[in-house]
Amino acid sequence: MADKGTANCIDILLAIILPPLGVFLKFGCEMEFWICLLLTLFGYIPGIIYAVYAITK
């Protein structure tokens, strides 16, 4: 089985490629996902920054 560090790296990689997907896989359809989706629609970079922050917090 993959350890927690590997799963975290995969989550961060997904957050960089497609920010809402990474947040959705971590939190589901909660408020973090909707914030990330909105930020990604306004600009790709803010979506990435928030997604990485939400996954690593």
PDB file of N, CA, C and O in Angstrom:
ATOM      1  N   MET A   1       0.836  -1.189   0.000  1.00  0.00           N
ATOM      2  CA  MET A   1       0.000   0.000   0.000  1.00  0.00           C
ATOM      3  C   MET A   1       0.875   1.244   0.000  1.00  0.00           C
ATOM      4  O   MET A   1       1.999   1.232   0.502  1.00  0.00           O
ATOM      5  N   ALA A   2       0.350   2.297  -0.561  1.00  0.00           N
ATOM      6  CA  ALA A   2       1.086   3.559  -0.607  1.00  0.00           C
ATOM      7  C   ALA A   2       1.012   4.242   0.758  1.00  0.00           C
ATOM      8  O   ALA A   2      -0.022   4.238   1.426  1.00  0.00           O
ATOM      9  N   ASP A   3       2.130   4.819   1.140  1.00  0.00           N
ATOM     10  CA  ASP A   3       2.120   5.537   2.405  1.00  0.00           C
ATOM     11  C   ASP A   3       1.490   6.909   2.215  1.00  0.00           C
ATOM     12  O   ASP A   3       1.198   7.324   1.094  1.00  0.00           O
ATOM     13  N   LYS A   4       1.285   7.606   3.331  1.00  0.00           N
ATOM     14  CA  LYS A   4       0.593   8.883   3.289  1.00  0.00           C
ATOM     15  C   LYS A   4       1.373   9.933   2.499  1.00  0.00           C
ATOM     16  O   LYS A   4       0.755  10.782   1.857  1.00  0.00           O
ATOM     17  N   GLY A   5       2.692   9.909   2.523  1.00  0.00           N
ATOM     18  CA  GLY A   5       3.495  10.868   1.779  1.00  0.00           C
ATOM     19  C   GLY A   5       3.299  10.752   0.280  1.00  0.00           C
ATOM     20  O   GLY A   5       3.266  11.761  -0.424  1.00  0.00           O
ATOM     21  N   THR A   6       3.169   9.524  -0.217  1.00  0.00           N
ATOM     22  CA  THR A   6       2.961   9.316  -1.646  1.00  0.00           C
ATOM     23  C   THR A   6       1.582   9.815  -2.064  1.00  0.00           C
ATOM     24  O   THR A   6       1.445  10.463  -3.101  1.00  0.00           O
ATOM     25  N   ALA A   7       0.577   9.522  -1.274  1.00  0.00           N
ATOM     26  CA  ALA A   7      -0.767   9.990  -1.597  1.00  0.00           C
ATOM     27  C   ALA A   7      -0.809  11.510  -1.580  1.00  0.00           C
ATOM     28  O   ALA A   7      -1.497  12.118  -2.399  1.00  0.00           O
ATOM     29  N   ASN A   8      -0.092  12.121  -0.671  1.00  0.00           N
ATOM     30  CA  ASN A   8      -0.066  13.567  -0.595  1.00  0.00           C
ATOM     31  C   ASN A   8       0.603  14.159  -1.832  1.00  0.00           C
ATOM     32  O   ASN A   8       0.148  15.183  -2.343  1.00  0.00           O
ATOM     33  N   CYS A   9       1.664  13.542  -2.317  1.00  0.00           N
ATOM     34  CA  CYS A   9       2.335  14.017  -3.533  1.00  0.00           C
ATOM     35  C   CYS A   9       1.419  13.893  -4.742  1.00  0.00           C
ATOM     36  O   CYS A   9       1.398  14.786  -5.589  1.00  0.00           O
ATOM     37  N   ILE A  10       0.674  12.820  -4.839  1.00  0.00           N
ATOM     38  CA  ILE A  10      -0.264  12.643  -5.938  1.00  0.00           C
ATOM     39  C   ILE A  10      -1.373  13.681  -5.855  1.00  0.00           C
ATOM     40  O   ILE A  10      -1.780  14.236  -6.876  1.00  0.00           O
ATOM     41  N   ASP A  11      -1.863  13.948  -4.652  1.00  0.00           N
ATOM     42  CA  ASP A  11      -2.883  14.977  -4.478  1.00  0.00           C
ATOM     43  C   ASP A  11      -2.367  16.347  -4.900  1.00  0.00           C
ATOM     44  O   ASP A  11      -3.090  17.106  -5.546  1.00  0.00           O
ATOM     45  N   ILE A  12      -1.148  16.669  -4.550  1.00  0.00           N
ATOM     46  CA  ILE A  12      -0.568  17.959  -4.922  1.00  0.00           C
ATOM     47  C   ILE A  12      -0.364  18.039  -6.429  1.00  0.00           C
ATOM     48  O   ILE A  12      -0.605  19.085  -7.031  1.00  0.00           O
ATOM     49  N   LEU A  13       0.071  16.956  -7.038  1.00  0.00           N
ATOM     50  CA  LEU A  13       0.239  16.936  -8.491  1.00  0.00           C
ATOM     51  C   LEU A  13      -1.099  17.161  -9.198  1.00  0.00           C
ATOM     52  O   LEU A  13      -1.169  17.920 -10.164  1.00  0.00           O
ATOM     53  N   LEU A  14      -2.154  16.509  -8.725  1.00  0.00           N
ATOM     54  CA  LEU A  14      -3.486  16.726  -9.291  1.00  0.00           C
ATOM     55  C   LEU A  14      -3.950  18.161  -9.077  1.00  0.00           C
ATOM     56  O   LEU A  14      -4.610  18.740  -9.939  1.00  0.00           O
ATOM     57  N   ALA A  15      -3.602  18.736  -7.921  1.00  0.00           N
ATOM     58  CA  ALA A  15      -3.985  20.113  -7.637  1.00  0.00           C
ATOM     59  C   ALA A  15      -3.293  21.083  -8.583  1.00  0.00           C
ATOM     60  O   ALA A  15      -3.851  22.136  -8.893  1.00  0.00           O
ATOM     61  N   ILE A  16      -2.108  20.758  -9.042  1.00  0.00           N
ATOM     62  CA  ILE A  16      -1.408  21.629  -9.979  1.00  0.00           C
ATOM     63  C   ILE A  16      -1.972  21.469 -11.391  1.00  0.00           C
ATOM     64  O   ILE A  16      -2.120  22.455 -12.113  1.00  0.00           O
ATOM     65  N   ILE A  17      -2.282  20.257 -11.781  1.00  0.00           N
ATOM     66  CA  ILE A  17      -2.800  20.011 -13.130  1.00  0.00           C
ATOM     67  C   ILE A  17      -4.241  20.501 -13.258  1.00  0.00           C
ATOM     68  O   ILE A  17      -4.568  21.234 -14.193  1.00  0.00           O
ATOM     69  N   LEU A  18      -5.102  20.101 -12.325  1.00  0.00           N
ATOM     70  CA  LEU A  18      -6.511  20.497 -12.342  1.00  0.00           C
ATOM     71  C   LEU A  18      -6.954  20.731 -10.896  1.00  0.00           C
ATOM     72  O   LEU A  18      -7.388  19.797 -10.221  1.00  0.00           O
ATOM     73  N   PRO A  19      -6.846  21.965 -10.424  1.00  0.00           N
ATOM     74  CA  PRO A  19      -7.060  22.258  -9.001  1.00  0.00           C
ATOM     75  C   PRO A  19      -8.381  21.753  -8.409  1.00  0.00           C
ATOM     76  O   PRO A  19      -8.348  21.161  -7.330  1.00  0.00           O
ATOM     77  N   PRO A  20      -9.533  21.948  -9.046  1.00  0.00           N
ATOM     78  CA  PRO A  20     -10.766  21.460  -8.413  1.00  0.00           C
ATOM     79  C   PRO A  20     -10.804  19.937  -8.253  1.00  0.00           C
ATOM     80  O   PRO A  20     -11.404  19.434  -7.303  1.00  0.00           O
ATOM     81  N   LEU A  21     -10.175  19.203  -9.161  1.00  0.00           N
ATOM     82  CA  LEU A  21     -10.163  17.748  -9.056  1.00  0.00           C
ATOM     83  C   LEU A  21      -9.378  17.293  -7.833  1.00  0.00           C
ATOM     84  O   LEU A  21      -9.820  16.406  -7.103  1.00  0.00           O
ATOM     85  N   GLY A  22      -8.220  17.897  -7.609  1.00  0.00           N
ATOM     86  CA  GLY A  22      -7.433  17.537  -6.435  1.00  0.00           C
ATOM     87  C   GLY A  22      -8.165  17.811  -5.131  1.00  0.00           C
ATOM     88  O   GLY A  22      -8.116  17.005  -4.202  1.00  0.00           O
ATOM     89  N   VAL A  23      -8.840  18.947  -5.066  1.00  0.00           N
ATOM     90  CA  VAL A  23      -9.593  19.293  -3.857  1.00  0.00           C
ATOM     91  C   VAL A  23     -10.812  18.388  -3.715  1.00  0.00           C
ATOM     92  O   VAL A  23     -11.152  17.977  -2.605  1.00  0.00           O
ATOM     93  N   PHE A  24     -11.467  18.077  -4.820  1.00  0.00           N
ATOM     94  CA  PHE A  24     -12.639  17.198  -4.762  1.00  0.00           C
ATOM     95  C   PHE A  24     -12.275  15.810  -4.258  1.00  0.00           C
ATOM     96  O   PHE A  24     -13.009  15.226  -3.460  1.00  0.00           O
ATOM     97  N   LEU A  25     -11.155  15.283  -4.713  1.00  0.00           N
ATOM     98  CA  LEU A  25     -10.747  13.946  -4.270  1.00  0.00           C
ATOM     99  C   LEU A  25     -10.369  13.937  -2.788  1.00  0.00           C
ATOM    100  O   LEU A  25     -10.495  12.908  -2.123  1.00  0.00           O
ATOM    101  N   LYS A  26      -9.915  15.060  -2.275  1.00  0.00           N
ATOM    102  CA  LYS A  26      -9.523  15.142  -0.864  1.00  0.00           C
ATOM    103  C   LYS A  26     -10.724  15.403   0.051  1.00  0.00           C
ATOM    104  O   LYS A  26     -10.842  14.778   1.105  1.00  0.00           O
ATOM    105  N   PHE A  27     -11.623  16.329  -0.347  1.00  0.00           N
ATOM    106  CA  PHE A  27     -12.695  16.775   0.543  1.00  0.00           C
ATOM    107  C   PHE A  27     -14.089  16.394   0.076  1.00  0.00           C
ATOM    108  O   PHE A  27     -15.031  16.470   0.865  1.00  0.00           O
ATOM    109  N   GLY A  28     -14.253  15.995  -1.150  1.00  0.00           N
ATOM    110  CA  GLY A  28     -15.590  15.750  -1.669  1.00  0.00           C
ATOM    111  C   GLY A  28     -16.222  17.060  -2.110  1.00  0.00           C
ATOM    112  O   GLY A  28     -15.523  17.992  -2.507  1.00  0.00           O
ATOM    113  N   CYS A  29     -17.530  17.127  -2.041  1.00  0.00           N
ATOM    114  CA  CYS A  29     -18.246  18.300  -2.546  1.00  0.00           C
ATOM    115  C   CYS A  29     -18.531  19.293  -1.413  1.00  0.00           C
ATOM    116  O   CYS A  29     -19.650  19.788  -1.285  1.00  0.00           O
ATOM    117  N   GLU A  30     -17.529  19.576  -0.604  1.00  0.00           N
ATOM    118  CA  GLU A  30     -17.684  20.509   0.507  1.00  0.00           C
ATOM    119  C   GLU A  30     -17.310  21.919   0.056  1.00  0.00           C
ATOM    120  O   GLU A  30     -17.048  22.154  -1.124  1.00  0.00           O
ATOM    121  N   MET A  31     -17.287  22.840   0.992  1.00  0.00           N
ATOM    122  CA  MET A  31     -17.037  24.249   0.690  1.00  0.00           C
ATOM    123  C   MET A  31     -15.665  24.468   0.049  1.00  0.00           C
ATOM    124  O   MET A  31     -15.525  25.361  -0.787  1.00  0.00           O
ATOM    125  N   GLU A  32     -14.654  23.684   0.414  1.00  0.00           N
ATOM    126  CA  GLU A  32     -13.319  23.844  -0.162  1.00  0.00           C
ATOM    127  C   GLU A  32     -13.342  23.644  -1.674  1.00  0.00           C
ATOM    128  O   GLU A  32     -12.667  24.362  -2.412  1.00  0.00           O
ATOM    129  N   PHE A  33     -14.119  22.670  -2.128  1.00  0.00           N
ATOM    130  CA  PHE A  33     -14.219  22.409  -3.562  1.00  0.00           C
ATOM    131  C   PHE A  33     -14.820  23.596  -4.299  1.00  0.00           C
ATOM    132  O   PHE A  33     -14.306  24.002  -5.342  1.00  0.00           O
ATOM    133  N   TRP A  34     -15.896  24.154  -3.771  1.00  0.00           N
ATOM    134  CA  TRP A  34     -16.570  25.268  -4.443  1.00  0.00           C
ATOM    135  C   TRP A  34     -15.700  26.522  -4.465  1.00  0.00           C
ATOM    136  O   TRP A  34     -15.696  27.258  -5.452  1.00  0.00           O
ATOM    137  N   ILE A  35     -14.965  26.766  -3.386  1.00  0.00           N
ATOM    138  CA  ILE A  35     -14.034  27.902  -3.363  1.00  0.00           C
ATOM    139  C   ILE A  35     -12.955  27.705  -4.421  1.00  0.00           C
ATOM    140  O   ILE A  35     -12.625  28.634  -5.158  1.00  0.00           O
ATOM    141  N   CYS A  36     -12.413  26.509  -4.494  1.00  0.00           N
ATOM    142  CA  CYS A  36     -11.362  26.219  -5.471  1.00  0.00           C
ATOM    143  C   CYS A  36     -11.895  26.332  -6.895  1.00  0.00           C
ATOM    144  O   CYS A  36     -11.208  26.860  -7.769  1.00  0.00           O
ATOM    145  N   LEU A  37     -13.091  25.850  -7.137  1.00  0.00           N
ATOM    146  CA  LEU A  37     -13.684  25.950  -8.462  1.00  0.00           C
ATOM    147  C   LEU A  37     -13.881  27.408  -8.861  1.00  0.00           C
ATOM    148  O   LEU A  37     -13.583  27.787  -9.994  1.00  0.00           O
ATOM    149  N   LEU A  38     -14.374  28.218  -7.949  1.00  0.00           N
ATOM    150  CA  LEU A  38     -14.578  29.636  -8.230  1.00  0.00           C
ATOM    151  C   LEU A  38     -13.260  30.349  -8.500  1.00  0.00           C
ATOM    152  O   LEU A  38     -13.160  31.139  -9.438  1.00  0.00           O
ATOM    153  N   LEU A  39     -12.249  30.073  -7.680  1.00  0.00           N
ATOM    154  CA  LEU A  39     -10.939  30.691  -7.892  1.00  0.00           C
ATOM    155  C   LEU A  39     -10.316  30.239  -9.205  1.00  0.00           C
ATOM    156  O   LEU A  39      -9.657  31.029  -9.881  1.00  0.00           O
ATOM    157  N   THR A  40     -10.513  28.989  -9.569  1.00  0.00           N
ATOM    158  CA  THR A  40      -9.964  28.490 -10.832  1.00  0.00           C
ATOM    159  C   THR A  40     -10.668  29.129 -12.024  1.00  0.00           C
ATOM    160  O   THR A  40     -10.038  29.386 -13.050  1.00  0.00           O
ATOM    161  N   LEU A  41     -11.961  29.385 -11.897  1.00  0.00           N
ATOM    162  CA  LEU A  41     -12.674  30.047 -12.979  1.00  0.00           C
ATOM    163  C   LEU A  41     -12.210  31.492 -13.154  1.00  0.00           C
ATOM    164  O   LEU A  41     -12.156  31.997 -14.275  1.00  0.00           O
ATOM    165  N   PHE A  42     -11.874  32.155 -12.046  1.00  0.00           N
ATOM    166  CA  PHE A  42     -11.383  33.528 -12.118  1.00  0.00           C
ATOM    167  C   PHE A  42      -9.937  33.607 -12.581  1.00  0.00           C
ATOM    168  O   PHE A  42      -9.530  34.597 -13.189  1.00  0.00           O
ATOM    169  N   GLY A  43      -9.171  32.579 -12.298  1.00  0.00           N
ATOM    170  CA  GLY A  43      -7.773  32.551 -12.715  1.00  0.00           C
ATOM    171  C   GLY A  43      -7.145  31.238 -12.302  1.00  0.00           C
ATOM    172  O   GLY A  43      -7.359  30.753 -11.191  1.00  0.00           O
ATOM    173  N   TYR A  44      -6.382  30.679 -13.189  1.00  0.00           N
ATOM    174  CA  TYR A  44      -5.807  29.356 -12.955  1.00  0.00           C
ATOM    175  C   TYR A  44      -4.828  29.356 -11.783  1.00  0.00           C
ATOM    176  O   TYR A  44      -4.834  28.428 -10.974  1.00  0.00           O
ATOM    177  N   ILE A  45      -3.993  30.381 -11.685  1.00  0.00           N
ATOM    178  CA  ILE A  45      -2.979  30.451 -10.626  1.00  0.00           C
ATOM    179  C   ILE A  45      -3.609  30.553  -9.228  1.00  0.00           C
ATOM    180  O   ILE A  45      -3.177  29.830  -8.331  1.00  0.00           O
ATOM    181  N   PRO A  46      -4.615  31.424  -9.003  1.00  0.00           N
ATOM    182  CA  PRO A  46      -5.244  31.424  -7.677  1.00  0.00           C
ATOM    183  C   PRO A  46      -5.870  30.078  -7.308  1.00  0.00           C
ATOM    184  O   PRO A  46      -5.864  29.682  -6.142  1.00  0.00           O
ATOM    185  N   GLY A  47      -6.408  29.382  -8.304  1.00  0.00           N
ATOM    186  CA  GLY A  47      -6.968  28.051  -8.047  1.00  0.00           C
ATOM    187  C   GLY A  47      -5.908  27.061  -7.604  1.00  0.00           C
ATOM    188  O   GLY A  47      -6.142  26.253  -6.705  1.00  0.00           O
ATOM    189  N   ILE A  48      -4.734  27.122  -8.237  1.00  0.00           N
ATOM    190  CA  ILE A  48      -3.631  26.232  -7.868  1.00  0.00           C
ATOM    191  C   ILE A  48      -3.152  26.549  -6.452  1.00  0.00           C
ATOM    192  O   ILE A  48      -2.946  25.648  -5.639  1.00  0.00           O
ATOM    193  N   ILE A  49      -2.978  27.830  -6.170  1.00  0.00           N
ATOM    194  CA  ILE A  49      -2.487  28.229  -4.844  1.00  0.00           C
ATOM    195  C   ILE A  49      -3.452  27.762  -3.762  1.00  0.00           C
ATOM    196  O   ILE A  49      -3.023  27.202  -2.753  1.00  0.00           O
ATOM    197  N   TYR A  50      -4.741  27.984  -3.956  1.00  0.00           N
ATOM    198  CA  TYR A  50      -5.711  27.561  -2.948  1.00  0.00           C
ATOM    199  C   TYR A  50      -5.778  26.047  -2.830  1.00  0.00           C
ATOM    200  O   TYR A  50      -5.883  25.520  -1.722  1.00  0.00           O
ATOM    201  N   ALA A  51      -5.718  25.336  -3.953  1.00  0.00           N
ATOM    202  CA  ALA A  51      -5.801  23.882  -3.920  1.00  0.00           C
ATOM    203  C   ALA A  51      -4.625  23.280  -3.143  1.00  0.00           C
ATOM    204  O   ALA A  51      -4.813  22.384  -2.320  1.00  0.00           O
ATOM    205  N   VAL A  52      -3.425  23.772  -3.407  1.00  0.00           N
ATOM    206  CA  VAL A  52      -2.251  23.266  -2.689  1.00  0.00           C
ATOM    207  C   VAL A  52      -2.360  23.603  -1.201  1.00  0.00           C
ATOM    208  O   VAL A  52      -2.036  22.778  -0.346  1.00  0.00           O
ATOM    209  N   TYR A  53      -2.816  24.809  -0.901  1.00  0.00           N
ATOM    210  CA  TYR A  53      -3.006  25.205   0.501  1.00  0.00           C
ATOM    211  C   TYR A  53      -4.035  24.309   1.193  1.00  0.00           C
ATOM    212  O   TYR A  53      -3.798  23.835   2.304  1.00  0.00           O
ATOM    213  N   ALA A  54      -5.179  24.077   0.538  1.00  0.00           N
ATOM    214  CA  ALA A  54      -6.251  23.269   1.143  1.00  0.00           C
ATOM    215  C   ALA A  54      -5.808  21.829   1.358  1.00  0.00           C
ATOM    216  O   ALA A  54      -6.168  21.218   2.364  1.00  0.00           O
ATOM    217  N   ILE A  55      -5.034  21.280   0.431  1.00  0.00           N
ATOM    218  CA  ILE A  55      -4.603  19.885   0.556  1.00  0.00           C
ATOM    219  C   ILE A  55      -3.541  19.730   1.623  1.00  0.00           C
ATOM    220  O   ILE A  55      -3.518  18.722   2.330  1.00  0.00           O
ATOM    221  N   THR A  56      -2.662  20.706   1.754  1.00  0.00           N
ATOM    222  CA  THR A  56      -1.562  20.563   2.720  1.00  0.00           C
ATOM    223  C   THR A  56      -1.882  21.059   4.119  1.00  0.00           C
ATOM    224  O   THR A  56      -1.107  20.813   5.043  1.00  0.00           O
ATOM    225  N   LYS A  57      -3.000  21.750   4.304  1.00  0.00           N
ATOM    226  CA  LYS A  57      -3.293  22.265   5.644  1.00  0.00           C
ATOM    227  C   LYS A  57      -3.683  21.200   6.610  1.00  0.00           C
ATOM    228  O   LYS A  57      -3.957  21.493   7.774  1.00  0.00           O
TER     229      LYS A  57
END
